[in-house]
C-alpha cells in the first residue's frame, strides 16, 4: 500500500510505500512519529517542477524508462480493460514509465491504452523493451529468509545470492525481490531468474506469492502438501495484505529439470 504526496507546481509525485512504517508502528513507534517520518522522507525524494506534456507523448524519449510489473488478473479485471497487458497463468503483466528512481524512492506512471494510441505502438513492443529495462533499472535479488528478517529488523543489507561466486543451499526458505523491494514479484518474469534459483538450491521449489513486492521460495525437500500451502497463502492474503498487494491465492512450482513453472 502506498500514498502519493504531491507538490504545487509539479504534475508528478513519488509513491511512498507504507509497509515499513506499519512495521515501525507495530514495534512501538507512536503514530505522530510515523507521520513525521513519512513527511520528512517525502521531502528527501520530492520531484520538483513539471514534466513537459510532450515528454509523455515522445515515445522515443521515454522508451528506455518503460518497465513491467505483475498483478493478479482476476482481482484487476476492470483496470485491465484500460491498460495494455499480457496474461501468464492467473497473473497479468502491466507496464509503467519510471520518472524517478533512487535508493530513497521512485515515481512512476502506469501506461494506458490512450498512451498506446498516442505512441502508435503495440503491446508486443512494450513487452520486448520492458524486459531489458526492468532488469536494468530494478535488478533482481535473492536471499535467505534469515537475511530478509535481519534486514527488516536491524536495517542490515541482505546478502544477494545472485552476486556470489559459489552456489549455496544453506537456507530453508528464500526471498526473491528487486533492489528497491517494490513490485519485486515481477522478478519471476526476468529471463533466467528461475533457472538461477534452481542452480542455487539444487532442486525443484515452490513459490509462495507473499505479495506483489516479493515472493517466498521454498525448496521441495518433501513433506509439503499443496493444499496446506495454498491455505496458508489465503490466510495471509486475508489477514495481512491490502487487496492491491495480493498477487495470488495459490502457490506455484518450478521444475528444475524441465525448466518449467507450473501450478501444482
C-alpha positions in Angstrom: 0.0 0.0 0.0 1.3 3.4 -0.8 0.5 7.1 -0.7 1.2 10.0 -3.0 2.2 13.4 -1.6 2.1 15.9 -4.5 3.5 19.4 -4.5 2.3 22.6 -6.0 3.7 23.2 -9.5 4.5 19.6 -10.2 2.5 17.2 -12.3 4.1 14.0 -10.9 4.8 12.8 -7.4 6.5 9.8 -5.9 4.7 6.8 -4.3 5.7 6.2 -0.7 5.1 2.6 0.3 3.8 2.2 3.9 4.8 -1.4 4.8 8.0 -0.3 6.5 6.2 2.4 8.5 3.5 0.0 9.6 6.2 -2.3 10.9 7.6 0.6 12.9 4.1 1.3 14.3 3.7 -2.4 15.3 7.0 -2.4 17.1 6.1 0.6 19.3 6.6 3.8 17.3 3.7 6.2 18.0 1.5 7.4 15.1 2.7 11.0 15.3 6.3 10.0 14.9 5.4 7.7 12.0 3.6 10.6 10.2 6.6 12.9 10.8 9.0 10.3 9.4 6.8 9.9 6.3 6.7 13.7 5.7 10.4 14.0 6.2 11.0 11.2 3.8 8.7 12.8 1.2 10.8 15.9 1.3 14.0 14.0 0.6 12.6 12.4 -2.6 10.4 15.3 -3.8 10.5 15.7 -7.5 10.4 19.3 -8.4 8.9 21.0 -11.4 6.7 19.6 -14.2 7.5 17.1 -16.9 6.6 18.7 -20.2 3.4 17.3 -21.7 5.3 16.5 -24.9 7.7 14.4 -22.8 5.0 11.8 -22.2 4.0 11.8 -25.9 7.5 11.3 -27.1 7.9 7.5 -27.2 11.5 7.6 -28.3 12.3 9.8 -25.4 10.8 7.6 -22.7 11.0 4.1 -24.1 14.2 3.4 -22.1 12.1 4.2 -18.9 9.4 1.6 -19.6 9.2 -1.3 -17.1 6.8 -4.1 -16.3 5.1 -5.2 -13.1 2.8 -8.2 -12.4 -0.6 -8.2 -10.8 -3.4 -10.6 -10.2 -5.7 -10.9 -13.3 -9.0 -11.7 -11.6 -8.6 -9.0 -8.9 -7.9 -6.3 -11.5 -10.4 -7.1 -14.3 -11.7 -3.5 -14.5 -8.2 -2.0 -14.6 -7.0 -4.4 -17.2 -9.7 -3.1 -19.6 -8.0 0.3 -19.7 -4.3 -0.7 -19.9 -2.1 -2.8 -22.2 -1.2 -6.2 -20.6 -0.4 -9.8 -21.2 -1.6 -12.8 -19.2 0.5 -15.6 -17.8 -1.4 -18.2 -15.8 -3.5 -16.2 -13.4 -1.2 -13.1 -13.5 -1.0 -10.2 -15.8 2.0 -8.2 -16.9 1.3 -4.4 -17.0 3.6 -1.5 -17.9 4.8 1.7 -16.3 7.1 4.6 -17.1 9.8 5.3 -14.4 10.2 9.1 -13.9 12.5 8.9 -10.8 14.3 6.0 -9.2 16.8 6.2 -6.3 17.5 4.5 -3.0 15.1 7.0 -1.5 12.1 6.1 -3.6 10.6 6.2 -7.1 7.9 7.9 -9.2 6.1 6.0 -11.9 3.2 6.4 -14.3 1.0 3.5 -15.4 0.7 3.1 -19.2 -2.8 3.2 -20.5 -4.5 2.3 -23.8 -4.6 6.1 -24.5 -0.8 6.2 -24.3 -0.6 3.4 -26.8 -2.7 5.2 -29.3 -0.5 8.3 -29.0 2.7 6.4 -29.3 1.3 4.1 -32.1 2.9 1.0 -30.6 1.6 -2.5 -29.8 1.8 -4.3 -26.6 4.4 -6.7 -28.0 6.8 -3.7 -28.3 6.2 -2.7 -24.7 7.0 -6.3 -23.6 10.1 -6.5 -25.6 11.6 -3.2 -24.4 10.4 -3.5 -20.8 12.1 -6.9 -20.4 15.5 -5.3 -20.7 14.7 -2.1 -18.9 13.1 -3.7 -15.8 16.2 -6.0 -15.2 18.5 -3.0 -15.6 16.5 -0.5 -13.5 15.3 -2.9 -10.8 17.9 -5.7 -10.6 16.7 -9.0 -9.0 17.9 -10.1 -5.6 17.7 -13.5 -4.0 18.4 -14.0 -0.3 17.6 -16.3 2.6 14.6 -15.6 4.8 17.1 -15.2 7.8 18.8 -12.4 5.8 15.5 -10.8 5.0 14.4 -10.8 8.6 17.7 -9.2 9.7 17.2 -6.6 7.0 13.7 -5.8 8.3 14.5 -5.7 12.0 18.1 -4.3 12.0 18.4 -2.5 8.7 21.3 -4.7 7.6 21.8 -5.3 3.9 20.7 -8.8 2.7 23.3 -11.0 1.1 22.3 -11.3 -2.6 22.9 -14.9 -3.6 22.9 -13.9 -7.2 26.1 -12.0 -6.7 28.0 -14.8 -5.0 30.7 -16.8 -6.9 29.7 -20.1 -5.3 26.3 -21.7 -5.0 24.7 -22.4 -1.7 21.8 -24.3 -0.3 22.1 -23.3 3.3 18.6 -21.8 3.6 15.3 -23.5 4.2 13.4 -20.5 2.9 14.4 -17.7 0.5 13.0 -14.4 -0.7 13.0 -13.1 -4.3 12.5 -9.4 -4.9 14.2 -6.5 -6.6 16.7 -4.0 -5.3 14.0 -1.5 -4.3 11.8 -4.1 -2.6 8.9 -2.6 -4.6 6.9 -4.6 -7.2 9.6 -7.2 -6.7 7.5 -10.2 -7.5 8.0 -9.1 -11.1 11.4 -10.7 -10.9 9.6 -14.0 -11.5 9.4 -12.9 -15.2 13.0 -12.0 -15.6 14.7 -14.2 -18.2 16.8 -16.8 -16.5 16.0 -16.0 -12.9 14.0 -19.1 -12.1 16.9 -21.2 -13.6 19.4 -19.4 -11.5 17.5 -20.1 -8.3 17.4 -23.8 -9.2 21.1 -23.8 -9.5 21.5 -22.2 -6.1 19.2 -24.6 -4.2 19.8 -27.7 -6.4 16.2 -28.9 -6.5 12.6 -28.2 -7.5 11.0 -25.5 -5.4 7.6 -23.9 -4.5 6.9 -20.2 -5.0 4.7 -18.6 -2.4 3.3 -15.3 -3.7 3.5 -13.3 -0.5 2.7 -10.0 -2.2 3.3 -8.1 -5.4 6.5 -6.8 -3.8 8.2 -10.2 -3.2 7.8 -14.0 -3.3 9.0 -16.7 -1.0 10.9 -19.6 -2.4 10.5 -22.9 -0.6 12.9 -25.8 -1.7 11.0 -29.0 -2.3 12.5 -31.4 0.2 9.4 -33.4 0.5 6.7 -33.3 3.2 4.7 -30.3 1.7 1.1 -30.6 0.9 0.0 -28.2 -1.8 -3.4 -27.7 -0.2 -1.8 -26.7 3.1 0.5 -24.2 1.3 -2.5 -22.7 -0.6 -4.5 -22.4 2.6 -1.6 -20.6 4.3 -1.3 -18.2 1.3 -5.1 -17.4 1.5 -4.9 -16.8 5.3 -2.1 -14.3 4.9 -3.8 -12.5 2.0 -7.0 -12.1 4.0 -5.3 -11.1 7.3 -2.1 -9.3 6.4 -2.3 -7.7 3.0 -4.2 -4.8 1.4 -6.2 -6.0 -1.6 -4.0 -4.2 -4.1 -0.9 -6.0 -2.8 -2.3 -9.5 -3.2 -0.6 -11.4 -6.0 -2.3 -14.8 -6.0 -4.2 -17.2 -3.8 -2.1 -20.3 -4.6 1.5 -21.5 -4.9 3.5 -22.3 -8.0 6.1 -24.9 -8.5 9.3 -24.7 -10.6 10.5 -28.0 -12.1 14.3 -27.6 -12.4 15.0 -30.4 -14.9 12.1 -29.4 -17.2 12.8 -25.6 -16.6 9.1 -25.1 -16.3 6.8 -23.1 -13.9 3.5 -24.9 -13.2 0.5 -24.6 -10.9 0.7 -27.8 -8.8 
